[in-house]
């Protein structure tokens, strides 16, 4: 599973963020690693001018599964790590649903 990281100009894209993001995604989606070809993480600070804005960090994750349409999940939170955690949870749920549907189709065939 290849993981890419993109940030807007208000979020620092350093090695620490990349390592944390890769570890969190790989840990949560490990059971799907044979199906996922790539995950792209996009981080943004929605209200960079407002320092006390709640839930202004956005994480959008896009997963490409072999032979299927891409899946995406977005989460807003006060911190980048919380936004990532929420997006991972949503993406994991979406992937689980798609994989289960695929398995049901194969069983019926």
Protein Blocks (a to p, Z undefined) as FASTA:
>chain_A
ZZdddddfkbccdfklmmmmmmmmmmmmmmmmmmpmbdcdddddfblmlmkbghkbccdd
ddddehiacdddddddfbfklmmmmmmmmmmmmmmmmmmmmmmmmmmZZ
